Amino acid sequence: MRSSAPIVIGHRGAPGYRPEHSRSAYELAIAQGADAIEPDVVATRDGELVVRHENEISGTTDIAGRPEFAHLRTTKEFAGHVLEGWFTEDFTWDELRTLRCRERIPKLRPASAAHDGEDRILTLREVLDIARDGGVGVVIEIKHAPYFSAIGIDLPALVAEEIRASGWQKPGAPGRLVIESFEQSALDAVRVHGIRAEYVYLVERAGTALDLALAEGDAAPTYRAQLKDLDSLAAQIDGISVHKSLLLRETAPPRFALEARERGLELFTWTFRAENAFLARRYRLGSARAAHGDWRAEWRALRAAGVTGVFADQPDLARRALSSPSSSQGFETRPTNPD
């Protein structure tokens, strides 16, 4: 499914302008020309799939100001990680639907924070309906499947059931359906349920996939090692989606990017964000973290690495950068900004 320009995926909607995973963020992404929208999927206590970046929701909802839920604040431990807060799996959907979305990084995105409280949390079904109504594709990220499995919630099975029930397996779906995860075992589990989709493996800049670490311990391959064995991955998945720093480390596209294309793998990257705080140092302009840097140059360099799809917090800017005639220029380098 190649095209002359990479597809633009609204990363959690359009969180450069509205609180992430809100209805207004998804609808704005579609209005700005996104080819697809991306919901992150976690589960409630009663098995409803909701869209949140994490199952811990203190940073993206008004839960901390809701005294009726104060007793549900808790500390969780899993696989060496300890986290305190409020977690979706401790709520029913009827309880969660009363919460309102909030901007996760208000100091960097005050304009988005001005919309705090306007939207409630959404279910996966609602996001699938938004995508259908908008005529775009959807990229579903399965979050923390090993953790949910450990507490008795089969997230891949729930995702497969919801996709089928929503009609996205019927002929005439509006756009492409992609399933992605940082754990390949989660992708395999959805595939076992017979879901027809593109399966994309998310690759972090460092570390090891949690499912592999749990299964193999110190013998588990790192993400970097897996990128050196693309023959194995290509036999099992349709694409890889890599942290952008892995594509910007060198002055020419890295070997794995070329090998991915040779093996017919889609190559996605994340995340296009225009603010200095998120740009590679050489593309920052000035020292203000919230100010926009030279996002055009960074994003065009990423396009030159051969990506076929990008995840963007500002879909309109991504569309502008990737569609302009000059966006096909070669892999570029810039002097490091001293700031």
N, C-alpha and C positions, 0 to 999 in steps of 0.2 A: 504494500500500500504506500508506495513512494509518491512524493509530489515535489514540485519545483521548490517549494518553501516548506519548512517544518510546520507541522500542525501546532497550534497554540492551545494549551489546556489551561483552563481557569483553575489555578491551584487553590483548592478550598473555596472556589468562587472567584471573587475579585477582592482579596483582602487588603490590597493597597488602598481601597476606597471604602470598604464596608467591613464590619466584623466578620471574621471567617466563618464559613459553613452556615451562614444565614441565608434566608430566601433572597433578600435583597442583594447579597453578594453573588449568588448564583445567577440571578436574573440580569444583574449588571454585566457579568462576564459574558453572557450570551449576547447582550446588546452591544458589547464592545468587540464582537467578532470572534470569540473563542470557538474553536472547533469541537471542544468537549469540555466538560466540567468534572472536577475530581472531588468526590466525597471520601473522607476517612471514616471507617466503620468500626464501631465498638458496640457493646451490647448492654442492655439493662438486666435487672434481676429476673424479670419475667420474659426474657428472650426477645425483646424488641431491638431491632438494629437502629441505632441512632448515629448521626454524623458529628463526630468530634475528633479533633486532632489526637487527643489522648483520652483515655478513660478517666483521668483525673481532670476535673472541670473547674477548678477554682479560678484559673486564669482567663477563661473564655465565657463564663456565665456570671450571673449575679448571685450565685449560691452563698457566698460569704456574707451577704446581707440579708439572708433569709433565715430568721430565727427558728422557724418550724423545722428546719433541717440541720440545725446545729449539732444534734446528737449523732448525726451520721458522719461527722468528721472523724477520720481514723488514720492509722498508719498501716501501710502494706509493705510486705517484703516478698521479693521473688527474684531468684537467680542472682543474688548478691546485691540487688537494688532495693533501696528503702525510700519510700515516698509517702508524704503526709498530705491529706486533703480530703476531697469528696470524690467518690468514684461512681461511674455510671452503673456498675454492677450491683451497687447497694440501693439503687432506686428502682421503682417501677416506672413504666412509661408514663402513667398518669401523673406521677410526681414530677418527673423530669420535664414534662411538657409545660409545666407552670414557670419554668426558668426562662430567662431572657439572655440573649447573646451579648457579649461585651468584647471590645477590642483587646487583643492579647498583649499588644505592645503600644500602649497609648502615648508614651513619650515620643516614639518615632512616628506614630500615625494619629495625631490628634484629630485630623479631619474624619477619619474613620471612627474614632472614639466618640465623636459628636452624635453618632447613630446608636450608641449603646442603649439597650433596652427596647429597641424598636421591633425586634424579631424574636420569636421563640425558637427553641431547638427543633430540628427537623429529623424525621426518620429517613432511612435509606429509600423507602418507597416514595416519599415525597420528592426526594431529589431525582429519582428516576423519572417521576412524572414531570418535573420541571425540565429535565433534559428532553423528554419526548415532546413536550409542548413547544420547546424552543428549537426543535429540529437539530439537536447536536448530540454528539456521542457522550459517553460517560466512562470515567476511569475510576474504578472502585479499589481503594486501598484497604486491605485487611490488616488491622492493627493488633499486635500483641496476641496472635493466635495461641502461642504456647502458654501464656499466662491464663487466658480464658479457658483453655482446655484443662489446665490444672484445677480450676474451680468449677469444672463441670459444665462449661458452655462451649459447644462446638460451633465456633464462629464460621468456619468455611461452610458447614452444612446449612447454617442459617442464611448465609449470603446466597448460596445456590438456590435455596427455597424461595427467597425473596425475588431473585432475578426471574425465576420461572413464573412465580405468581404475578409479577408486574407486567408480564407480556413481552419482556425484552428478548425472549427466545423465539418469538413468533416472527414470521416473514414480515418485512416492511418496517423493521426498527429504524428509527431516524438517523442513527449514526453508529459508529464503531463502539463495541463493548470491550473494555480492557479490564482485566483483573491484575492487580499488582500487590506485591508484598515483599518485605525484607526477609521473609522466610519462604524458601521454595516449597517446603512441606505444605504450607497453606495453599499455595497455587495447585499443587498436586491433589490436595484434598477437594478443592472445588472442581477440578477436572474430573475426578472420579465420579462426581454427581452428574456428569454428562453435560455440563454447561459449555456451550459453544462461545468462545471468546478468544481474545488475544491474551496470552499470559506473559507478564513482564516481571522480571526479577529486579528488585530495588537493591542498589549497591551503595553502601556508605563509603566515605572517604577512608575510613580505617575500621579496624575491629573485625569481628566474626559474627555471622548470622546466629541469632539466639538459638534457633532450633538445632543447628549444627553443634553449637557449644554444649547444649544440654545432652545431645546424643553421643558426641565424640570426645568431649572434654578438650584436653590440650592438643589432641590429634586433629581437631577440626581445622579445615582450611580457612584462612582469612578471606575477606572480600577481595583483597588485592590478588591473592593466590588464585581465586576463582576466575578472575579476569584473565589470567594466563592460561586457563584451560577452557576456552570458549567452545571447543569441539564438544565437550561434555554438556555444557549449558545449552548449546544450540540444538542438541538432540531432545531437549526436554521443554524448552520455553520458546516464546516467539520474539522476545526482546529483552534488553537490559535498560535500566534507568539509573544513571550514575550521578553522584554529586558533582556539581559543575567544576569543583576544584580539581577533579581527576582529569578533566579535559583542558585545564588552563595551566597545568604545571610545566608544560614544555612549550617550546617555540614552534612546534609543529604538532599536528594531531598525534596523540599517543597511539602506540601499536594496537592496543585493544580496540580502538575506534575503527581502525582500518579492518582489522580481523572480524569485527562484528558485522560490518557491511559485506565482507566477503562470504560470510556464512549465512547471509540472509536475515540477520537479526535486526530488528528495529533498535534504534539507539536514541533513548530519551535522556534528557538532563533536567536537573532541578537545582535551585529555583531561581527564575528571573525576578529580581527585585531591584528597583531603581535606586533605592536609598544607599548612600555611602556606606552605612553600617553593614550592608550585605554584599557590596561589590569587592572583587579582588583589589588589593591595595593599589595596584597600578592604575586602576580606573576611577579612583576616588578624586573628587574635586573639593578642595578645602577640608576643613576639620569637622564640620557640622555633620553629625551622624544621620540626622533625619533628612538632610538635603540630598537632592538627586545628584549623582555623579555622572560620569560618562558611560551611562548604561548602554548607549547605542554601540560603543566600541566593544564592550565586553560581550554583548549578546551576538554581535556579528562575528566575533572571534569564535564563539561557541558554535554558531552556524557553520563556520568554515571547518570545524572539526568533523562535520558530517552528520550532525544530529538530524533525526527525522521527526522529533517532537520535543516540545519544551513545556515545562510547567511555569506559569507566570502569575505573580501576584497582581500585576497590572497588565491584563490581556491587551488593552488598547495599545500600550507602548510596545509590547512584544510584537503585535501585528505590524505596527509601524516600522520597527527595526528590521523585521525579517522579510517584509514585503517590498521594501524600497530597492531600487536598482543597485545601490551601492552595497547592499547587504550580502552580496555574493563574493565580496573581496576575500583575499587569502587570509590565512591564520596570521593575526597581527600581534606585534609586541609593542609595549609602550614603556617609557621610563617609569621607574617606581616613584610614586608620590612620597615625598619626604614626610608628609603628615601620617 
